[in-house]
Amino acid sequence: MRPNRTRGPRRSLRAALMIAVVTAIATACGFDGADSLPVPGAQGTGNGSYEISAVIPTAAGLTNNSPVMLNDVTVGSVGDIDVDANWHAAVPIKLNPGVQVPRGSYVKVGMTSVLGSTHLAIVPPEKTTAGYLHAGDEIPLPACPEQKNIAQPSGQRVADINSAQQVPQCAFPTTEQVLSALSVVLNGGGLSQLGDITHELSQVLGGNAESIRALVPRLNTLISDLSSQSGDIIDAMDGLDRLSTTINQQKPTVEKALADGPAILAMLNDERDKFTGALSALSGLSKTVNDVLRANTDDIKTIVANLNPTLGALAAAGPALPGATRILFTFPFLEETIPQIVKGDYVNSDLVLDLTVDRLKQTILMTSGLVGPEGVTGQPAGAAKRGLDPFTSPLVPGGEKRPDSADPVPAGTQESTATGTSTAPRTSAPRTPVPANGGGR
């Protein structure tokens, strides 16, 4: 029997493997794949390189040793990715010597190729005013300003966009998301109907070349008119904006009015019969007014004709009215002459009061509307002043005086002053007695 010469080396190999496994377990070492191993000659690992860090919402498939790009140029690589206390991805960035990252920059995860490889893109600010980052500095969680209008997974969803088409914050769209969005355009976006639209447009344009040619100048005129009225259009839009602002400020009142609207409509519906009766009565009233106006048309025309001279005289006196009213509240002086007349708190004046009966009869007593100046002074007036009998004078033709009156009869009348007989025919029409001034009412 030959001795087994390979038993010793096999035992040695088994022992070495056992020692390696125990050592790995004891030292808690792990293996994260080939990407976790250092790559010789990788960007940001040479002499003079330095390291900064960045915080992003999600790594989005970013792996160790992924390239770091600044202005589409590879300037470093990604280190071991970790998670901070706020469950954000903390990404170490290894940069080549001489690379300057402006302060205020932020980072985004982008797609290097359509096969799914990723890179970390450093986006510098538009204006560099705060210097550059140094070794050990950190780029804080970015705001990603270009994604303000993109729906986020944690925010409000956009209609007709599924979760596969949602772009994570601070990340460029992936290949899957681009293809998914393209499928929406091709399938549900109406692109398949483009052929129908083209066919219908061809049907409309076919045989109508002259009409379309005439339409173009009209469209040009329309656009020119709209352009010339752009100021009015802008003013109208501003007015609508102010109106909407006012309505928005009165939102509680509008809401209360809308809330009370059904009750108001119900009340109006309940009073429908009364409204109908009121409208019917109004129709009858209008008919009555129409009949009254038709019956009094001549009188109204006469009144209007008589008002015309009065209004004309009032209009003619219109320019003089303001000057006449200047003395109304400052009688007997004009307002502008008071400072020259009244020098202090009092004024000296000489007044002449004419209180004789004749003067009063010509002035104040003439305005007595009840008895006139004769009644105020105790003198007979009207028919009594002419010596007529108030009981028989209405029966005498012309209201003439009695023959035995003490007053003389003028010559040429029917009665003779000597014999009481007629000496000459009547040469004038019967006289109508005229009341004395201010009396006989």
Order of alpha helices (4+ residues) and beta strands (2+ residues): alpha-beta-beta-beta-beta-beta-beta-beta-beta-alpha-alpha-alpha-alpha-alpha-alpha-alpha-alpha-alpha-alpha-alpha
